[in-house]
Amino acid sequence: MSGHNQPEQEPMSVIATPHVPAPLEVERHPPGLKIIFFTEMWERFSYYGMRALLVLYLVKSLGYSRADALELYGIYTGLVYLTPLAGGYLADRYLGMRQGAVIGAIIMMLGHFAMAFESLLHIALGLLIVGNGFFKPNTSSMVGKLYREHDPRRTGGATIFYMGVILGAFFSPLVAGPLGERIGW
């Protein structure tokens, strides 16, 4: 048997330990995602809650006809979706995303404050429209900027962000509508 090449065997005293890779370190999402999530969630809560109440408020509290209330509602909603084009452009060219979002949030805050005064209703709606124009395109863009290019967490971050949008939109009419009708405008 001297002609056969047999592998050398390790002595019995050596115990072979299999190679176990180190546990993968899971990277967390950037802390800014939580801030953007909650900011967007409350903004959507505010927006859809106000939309749920606007026509009711105009008709029941201010005496608008249903047709006039719906017309104002339609103009308001259309402009809310149109102004982000201008707000995004201004942020891209001059302000930057963060400053655009902060300006938008401040203007929307002033709009909600003005909603407390019946005589300022149209100014309040205008402030909300303009504020949304700055706020909306910039918060969405900021989520993408939180991650490196090709970061596998980026898609998950966008999903988490949109969950905030959905939560705010879902709960707002359930809370704002009954509060407005039962407790007061």
Salt bridges, closest charged atoms under 4 A:
GLU27 OE1 - ARG148 NH2 3.49
GLU27 OE2 - ARG153 NH2 3.85
GLU40 OE2 - ARG44 NE 3.71
GLU40 OE2 - LYS136 NZ 2.11
GLU43 OE1 - ARG44 NE 2.67
GLU149 OE2 - HIS150 NE2 3.32
ASP151 OD2 - ARG148 NH2 3.72
ASP151 OD2 - ARG153 NH2 2.67
GLU181 OE2 - LYS60 NZ 2.85
